[in-house]
Amino acid sequence: MYRKLKELRKKKGYTSQDMAEKLGISKPFYSQIENQMRKLSYDMAVQIAAVLNKKPDQVFLEDHKENQNKID
């Protein structure tokens, strides 16, 4: 799961449905991204970060590093 994404979304007071609407995607699609059940494209990462007023690295980098360590 993208913990930072979920944390930032909740700090903004957004639901998964709110995020989906802001991104122009369905709620299930967004939930799959947040739960890492769907591959995240660079463009979608940029769009999500923009909704949260962050840079993509600020939203996804820590979680990505943690996942890499699990693989190594």
N, CA, C and O atoms as a Tinker XYZ file with bonds, in Angstrom:
   288  protein
     1  N      0.846000   -1.183000    0.000000    73     2
     2  CA     0.000000    0.000000    0.000000    64     1     3
     3  C      0.887000    1.240000    0.000000    63     2     4     5
     4  O      1.948000    1.264000    0.623000    81     3
     5  N      0.440000    2.244000   -0.696000    73     3     6
     6  CA     1.124000    3.528000   -0.653000    64     5     7
     7  C      0.651000    4.255000    0.607000    63     6     8     9
     8  O     -0.339000    4.986000    0.589000    81     7
     9  N      1.379000    4.036000    1.691000    73     7    10
    10  CA     0.976000    4.617000    2.978000    64     9    11
    11  C      0.994000    6.138000    2.957000    63    10    12    13
    12  O      0.084000    6.785000    3.475000    81    11
    13  N      2.026000    6.700000    2.359000    73    11    14
    14  CA     2.146000    8.155000    2.312000    64    13    15
    15  C      0.989000    8.769000    1.513000    63    14    16    17
    16  O      0.434000    9.797000    1.901000    81    15
    17  N      0.639000    8.137000    0.408000    73    15    18
    18  CA    -0.473000    8.611000   -0.405000    64    17    19
    19  C     -1.755000    8.631000    0.417000    63    18    20    21
    20  O     -2.480000    9.626000    0.425000    81    19
    21  N     -2.027000    7.549000    1.095000    73    19    22
    22  CA    -3.237000    7.463000    1.906000    64    21    23
    23  C     -3.223000    8.503000    3.023000    63    22    24    25
    24  O     -4.238000    9.143000    3.299000    81    23
    25  N     -2.072000    8.664000    3.658000    73    23    26
    26  CA    -1.928000    9.642000    4.738000    64    25    27
    27  C     -2.182000   11.068000    4.229000    63    26    28    29
    28  O     -2.917000   11.831000    4.856000    81    27
    29  N     -1.577000   11.419000    3.102000    73    27    30
    30  CA    -1.754000   12.759000    2.536000    64    29    31
    31  C     -3.193000   12.987000    2.084000    63    30    32    33
    32  O     -3.743000   14.074000    2.257000    81    31
    33  N     -3.789000   11.959000    1.509000    73    31    34
    34  CA    -5.187000   12.068000    1.076000    64    33    35
    35  C     -6.087000   12.365000    2.277000    63    34    36    37
    36  O     -6.956000   13.235000    2.215000    81    35
    37  N     -5.870000   11.642000    3.351000    73    35    38
    38  CA    -6.704000   11.839000    4.543000    64    37    39
    39  C     -6.447000   13.207000    5.188000    63    38    40    41
    40  O     -7.380000   13.839000    5.684000    81    39
    41  N     -5.192000   13.668000    5.183000    73    39    42
    42  CA    -4.885000   14.995000    5.728000    64    41    43
    43  C     -5.615000   16.096000    4.969000    63    42    44    45
    44  O     -6.007000   17.110000    5.546000    81    43
    45  N     -5.792000   15.884000    3.672000    73    43    46
    46  CA    -6.524000   16.852000    2.845000    64    45    47
    47  C     -8.031000   16.734000    3.062000    63    46    48    49
    48  O     -8.793000   17.596000    2.625000    81    47
    49  N     -8.458000   15.667000    3.735000    73    47    50
    50  CA    -9.880000   15.448000    3.950000    64    49    51
    51  C    -10.578000   14.836000    2.751000    63    50    52    53
    52  O    -11.799000   14.928000    2.621000    81    51
    53  N     -9.791000   14.203000    1.864000    73    51    54
    54  CA   -10.346000   13.604000    0.659000    64    53    55
    55  C    -10.644000   12.132000    0.884000    63    54    56    57
    56  O     -9.878000   11.425000    1.538000    81    55
    57  N    -11.757000   11.680000    0.338000    73    55    58
    58  CA   -12.061000   10.253000    0.301000    64    57    59
    59  C    -11.464000    9.671000   -0.979000    63    58    60    61
    60  O    -10.992000   10.403000   -1.849000    81    59
    61  N    -11.495000    8.358000   -1.076000    73    59    62
    62  CA   -11.058000    7.721000   -2.324000    64    61    63
    63  C    -11.920000    8.188000   -3.487000    63    62    64    65
    64  O    -11.426000    8.383000   -4.598000    81    63
    65  N    -13.203000    8.365000   -3.227000    73    63    66
    66  CA   -14.117000    8.846000   -4.264000    64    65    67
    67  C    -13.742000   10.258000   -4.705000    63    66    68    69
    68  O    -13.770000   10.566000   -5.897000    81    67
    69  N    -13.392000   11.118000   -3.745000    73    67    70
    70  CA   -12.964000   12.484000   -4.081000    64    69    71
    71  C    -11.747000   12.452000   -5.001000    63    70    72    73
    72  O    -11.697000   13.163000   -6.005000    81    71
    73  N    -10.779000   11.629000   -4.653000    73    71    74
    74  CA    -9.556000   11.535000   -5.462000    64    73    75
    75  C     -9.882000   11.038000   -6.859000    63    74    76    77
    76  O     -9.389000   11.576000   -7.850000    81    75
    77  N    -10.713000   10.012000   -6.932000    73    75    78
    78  CA   -11.087000    9.462000   -8.235000    64    77    79
    79  C    -11.735000   10.533000   -9.105000    63    78    80    81
    80  O    -11.412000   10.663000  -10.285000    81    79
    81  N    -12.642000   11.291000   -8.519000    73    79    82
    82  CA   -13.316000   12.344000   -9.283000    64    81    83
    83  C    -12.336000   13.411000   -9.747000    63    82    84    85
    84  O    -12.413000   13.869000  -10.887000    81    83
    85  N    -11.422000   13.811000   -8.879000    73    83    86
    86  CA   -10.434000   14.831000   -9.237000    64    85    87
    87  C     -9.501000   14.345000  -10.349000    63    86    88    89
    88  O     -9.002000   15.141000  -11.145000    81    87
    89  N     -9.274000   13.034000  -10.392000    73    87    90
    90  CA    -8.372000   12.451000  -11.380000    64    89    91
    91  C     -9.094000   11.997000  -12.652000    63    90    92    93
    92  O     -8.454000   11.657000  -13.647000    81    91
    93  N    -10.417000   11.994000  -12.611000    73    91    94
    94  CA   -11.183000   11.553000  -13.771000    64    93    95
    95  C    -11.139000   10.048000  -13.982000    63    94    96    97
    96  O    -11.187000    9.574000  -15.118000    81    95
    97  N    -11.047000    9.295000  -12.888000    73    95    98
    98  CA   -11.020000    7.833000  -12.953000    64    97    99
    99  C    -12.086000    7.287000  -12.007000    63    98   100   101
   100  O    -12.687000    8.041000  -11.242000    81    99
   101  N    -12.316000    5.990000  -12.060000    73    99   102
   102  CA   -13.301000    5.383000  -11.172000    64   101   103
   103  C    -12.705000    5.173000   -9.777000    63   102   104   105
   104  O    -11.488000    5.116000   -9.603000    81   103
   105  N    -13.594000    5.061000   -8.798000    73   103   106
   106  CA   -13.139000    4.807000   -7.429000    64   105   107
   107  C    -12.387000    3.476000   -7.345000    63   106   108   109
   108  O    -11.325000    3.427000   -6.725000    81   107
   109  N    -12.898000    2.392000   -7.947000    73   107   110
   110  CA   -12.134000    1.134000   -7.883000    64   109   111
   111  C    -10.733000    1.259000   -8.495000    63   110   112   113
   112  O     -9.772000    0.692000   -7.976000    81   111
   113  N    -10.627000    1.998000   -9.592000    73   111   114
   114  CA    -9.324000    2.202000  -10.225000    64   113   115
   115  C     -8.385000    2.914000   -9.253000    63   114   116   117
   116  O     -7.240000    2.498000   -9.074000    81   115
   117  N     -8.872000    3.993000   -8.621000    73   115   118
   118  CA    -8.040000    4.721000   -7.668000    64   117   119
   119  C     -7.651000    3.825000   -6.492000    63   118   120   121
   120  O     -6.492000    3.815000   -6.076000    81   119
   121  N     -8.599000    3.085000   -5.962000    73   119   122
   122  CA    -8.323000    2.202000   -4.821000    64   121   123
   123  C     -7.266000    1.166000   -5.173000    63   122   124   125
   124  O     -6.421000    0.831000   -4.343000    81   123
   125  N     -7.310000    0.661000   -6.395000    73   123   126
   126  CA    -6.302000   -0.301000   -6.839000    64   125   127
   127  C     -4.921000    0.342000   -6.889000    63   126   128   129
   128  O     -3.925000   -0.302000   -6.558000    81   127
   129  N     -4.855000    1.585000   -7.295000    73   127   130
   130  CA    -3.567000    2.293000   -7.290000    64   129   131
   131  C     -3.070000    2.440000   -5.853000    63   130   132   133
   132  O     -1.926000    2.102000   -5.550000    81   131
   133  N     -3.932000    2.945000   -4.972000    73   131   134
   134  CA    -3.532000    3.194000   -3.586000    64   133   135
   135  C     -3.096000    1.909000   -2.885000    63   134   136   137
   136  O     -2.214000    1.935000   -2.026000    81   135
   137  N     -3.709000    0.793000   -3.248000    73   135   138
   138  CA    -3.387000   -0.495000   -2.628000    64   137   139
   139  C     -2.367000   -1.295000   -3.433000    63   138   140   141
   140  O     -2.143000   -2.475000   -3.165000    81   139
   141  N     -1.755000   -0.652000   -4.411000    73   139   142
   142  CA    -0.718000   -1.226000   -5.267000    64   141   143
   143  C     -1.170000   -2.502000   -5.965000    63   142   144   145
   144  O     -0.386000   -3.431000   -6.157000    81   143
   145  N     -2.431000   -2.533000   -6.338000    73   143   146
   146  CA    -2.960000   -3.657000   -7.103000    64   145   147
   147  C     -2.969000   -3.329000   -8.595000    63   146   148   149
   148  O     -3.245000   -4.188000   -9.433000    81   147
   149  N     -2.667000   -2.087000   -8.904000    73   147   150
   150  CA    -2.582000   -1.622000  -10.287000    64   149   151
   151  C     -1.280000   -0.847000  -10.420000    63   150   152   153
   152  O     -0.921000   -0.051000   -9.553000    81   151
   153  N     -0.587000   -1.094000  -11.511000    73   151   154
   154  CA     0.669000   -0.403000  -11.750000    64   153   155
   155  C      0.432000    1.090000  -11.913000    63   154   156   157
   156  O     -0.500000    1.511000  -12.598000    81   155
   157  N      1.278000    1.880000  -11.282000    73   155   158
   158  CA     1.165000    3.330000  -11.314000    64   157   159
   159  C      2.027000    3.887000  -12.442000    63   158   160   161
   160  O      3.241000    3.685000  -12.460000    81   159
   161  N      1.401000    4.582000  -13.372000    73   159   162
   162  CA     2.159000    5.213000  -14.451000    64   161   163
   163  C      2.762000    6.525000  -13.941000    63   162   164   165
   164  O      2.306000    7.093000  -12.948000    81   163
   165  N      3.781000    6.980000  -14.634000    73   163   166
   166  CA     4.406000    8.244000  -14.260000    64   165   167
   167  C      3.395000    9.385000  -14.358000    63   166   168   169
   168  O      3.311000   10.228000  -13.465000    81   167
   169  N      2.628000    9.403000  -15.450000    73   167   170
   170  CA     1.643000   10.473000  -15.642000    64   169   171
   171  C      0.612000   10.496000  -14.513000    63   170   172   173
   172  O      0.248000   11.566000  -14.026000    81   171
   173  N      0.139000    9.316000  -14.096000    73   171   174
   174  CA    -0.839000    9.262000  -13.017000    64   173   175
   175  C     -0.192000    9.698000  -11.702000    63   174   176   177
   176  O     -0.841000   10.365000  -10.896000    81   175
   177  N      1.056000    9.342000  -11.472000    73   175   178
   178  CA     1.754000    9.776000  -10.255000    64   177   179
   179  C      1.835000   11.301000  -10.208000    63   178   180   181
   180  O      1.645000   11.908000   -9.154000    81   179
   181  N      2.116000   11.906000  -11.345000    73   179   182
   182  CA     2.196000   13.364000  -11.431000    64   181   183
   183  C      0.820000   13.980000  -11.163000    63   182   184   185
   184  O      0.718000   14.975000  -10.445000    81   183
   185  N     -0.219000   13.406000  -11.726000    73   183   186
   186  CA    -1.575000   13.923000  -11.518000    64   185   187
   187  C     -2.001000   13.805000  -10.052000    63   186   188   189
   188  O     -2.562000   14.743000   -9.486000    81   187
   189  N     -1.732000   12.656000   -9.447000    73   187   190
   190  CA    -2.084000   12.453000   -8.036000    64   189   191
   191  C     -1.345000   13.453000   -7.163000    63   190   192   193
   192  O     -1.938000   14.079000   -6.284000    81   191
   193  N     -0.050000   13.602000   -7.409000    73   191   194
   194  CA     0.746000   14.544000   -6.629000    64   193   195
   195  C      0.211000   15.967000   -6.779000    63   194   196   197
   196  O      0.174000   16.720000   -5.806000    81   195
   197  N     -0.200000   16.335000   -7.979000    73   195   198
   198  CA    -0.736000   17.680000   -8.213000    64   197   199
   199  C     -2.017000   17.908000   -7.409000    63   198   200   201
   200  O     -2.214000   18.987000   -6.851000    81   199
   201  N     -2.879000   16.908000   -7.348000    73   199   202
   202  CA    -4.113000   17.027000   -6.562000    64   201   203
   203  C     -3.771000   17.278000   -5.095000    63   202   204   205
   204  O     -4.482000   18.003000   -4.399000    81   203
   205  N     -2.683000   16.676000   -4.636000    73   203   206
   206  CA    -2.272000   16.801000   -3.234000    64   205   207
   207  C     -1.314000   17.980000   -3.007000    63   206   208   209
   208  O     -0.829000   18.181000   -1.894000    81   207
   209  N     -1.046000   18.754000   -4.060000    73   207   210
   210  CA    -0.119000   19.886000   -3.998000    64   209   211
   211  C      1.277000   19.464000   -3.535000    63   210   212   213
   212  O      1.906000   20.127000   -2.709000    81   211
   213  N      1.735000   18.358000   -4.083000    73   211   214
   214  CA     3.049000   17.802000   -3.758000    64   213   215
   215  C      3.766000   17.440000   -5.048000    63   214   216   217
   216  O      3.174000   17.454000   -6.127000    81   215
   217  N      5.045000   17.116000   -4.924000    73   215   218
   218  CA     5.808000   16.552000   -6.026000    64   217   219
   219  C      5.673000   15.033000   -5.924000    63   218   220   221
   220  O      5.501000   14.509000   -4.824000    81   219
   221  N      5.747000   14.319000   -7.046000    73   219   222
   222  CA     5.598000   12.862000   -6.991000    64   221   223
   223  C      6.532000   12.182000   -5.987000    63   222   224   225
   224  O      6.127000   11.245000   -5.300000    81   223
   225  N      7.766000   12.647000   -5.902000    73   223   226
   226  CA     8.711000   12.052000   -4.948000    64   225   227
   227  C      8.224000   12.180000   -3.511000    63   226   228   229
   228  O      8.461000   11.293000   -2.691000    81   227
   229  N      7.549000   13.273000   -3.204000    73   227   230
   230  CA     7.060000   13.494000   -1.846000    64   229   231
   231  C      5.922000   12.542000   -1.492000    63   230   232   233
   232  O      5.645000   12.311000   -0.315000    81   231
   233  N      5.278000   12.001000   -2.489000    73   231   234
   234  CA     4.147000   11.098000   -2.256000    64   233   235
   235  C      4.574000    9.641000   -2.330000    63   234   236   237
   236  O      4.145000    8.830000   -1.509000    81   235
   237  N      5.415000    9.295000   -3.304000    73   235   238
   238  CA     5.673000    7.896000   -3.611000    64   237   239
   239  C      7.073000    7.375000   -3.312000    63   238   240   241
   240  O      7.247000    6.161000   -3.213000    81   239
   241  N      8.064000    8.224000   -3.166000    73   239   242
   242  CA     9.448000    7.755000   -3.102000    64   241   243
   243  C      9.732000    6.865000   -1.902000    63   242   244   245
   244  O     10.342000    5.808000   -2.061000    81   243
   245  N      9.309000    7.259000   -0.709000    73   243   246
   246  CA     9.595000    6.445000    0.482000    64   245   247
   247  C      9.003000    5.051000    0.355000    63   246   248   249
   248  O      9.675000    4.064000    0.655000    81   247
   249  N      7.752000    4.955000   -0.087000    73   247   250
   250  CA     7.109000    3.658000   -0.249000    64   249   251
   251  C      7.823000    2.825000   -1.302000    63   250   252   253
   252  O      7.956000    1.611000   -1.149000    81   251
   253  N      8.285000    3.471000   -2.373000    73   251   254
   254  CA     9.010000    2.756000   -3.417000    64   253   255
   255  C     10.312000    2.172000   -2.866000    63   254   256   257
   256  O     10.652000    1.027000   -3.164000    81   255
   257  N     11.037000    2.951000   -2.067000    73   255   258
   258  CA    12.291000    2.475000   -1.478000    64   257   259
   259  C     12.034000    1.294000   -0.552000    63   258   260   261
   260  O     12.794000    0.325000   -0.560000    81   259
   261  N     10.973000    1.362000    0.244000    73   259   262
   262  CA    10.644000    0.261000    1.138000    64   261   263
   263  C     10.339000   -1.007000    0.350000    63   262   264   265
   264  O     10.771000   -2.094000    0.734000    81   263
   265  N      9.603000   -0.877000   -0.741000    73   263   266
   266  CA     9.274000   -2.039000   -1.567000    64   265   267
   267  C     10.525000   -2.616000   -2.221000    63   266   268   269
   268  O     10.644000   -3.835000   -2.343000    81   267
   269  N     11.448000   -1.777000   -2.638000    73   267   270
   270  CA    12.707000   -2.255000   -3.224000    64   269   271
   271  C     13.507000   -3.054000   -2.202000    63   270   272   273
   272  O     14.093000   -4.082000   -2.542000    81   271
   273  N     13.536000   -2.594000   -0.957000    73   271   274
   274  CA    14.266000   -3.304000    0.085000    64   273   275
   275  C     13.674000   -4.674000    0.341000    63   274   276   277
   276  O     14.411000   -5.606000    0.663000    81   275
   277  N     12.370000   -4.825000    0.208000    73   275   278
   278  CA    11.722000   -6.119000    0.392000    64   277   279
   279  C     12.111000   -7.095000   -0.696000    63   278   280   281
   280  O     12.204000   -8.300000   -0.463000    81   279
   281  N     12.340000   -6.564000   -1.892000    73   279   282
   282  CA    12.706000   -7.401000   -3.040000    64   281   283
   283  C     14.161000   -7.834000   -2.945000    63   282   284   285
   284  O     14.491000   -8.970000   -3.286000    81   283
   285  N     15.036000   -6.943000   -2.485000    73   283   286
   286  CA    16.476000   -7.238000   -2.407000    64   285   287
   287  C     16.783000   -8.238000   -1.382000    63   286   288
   288  O     17.946000   -8.593000   -1.194000    81   287
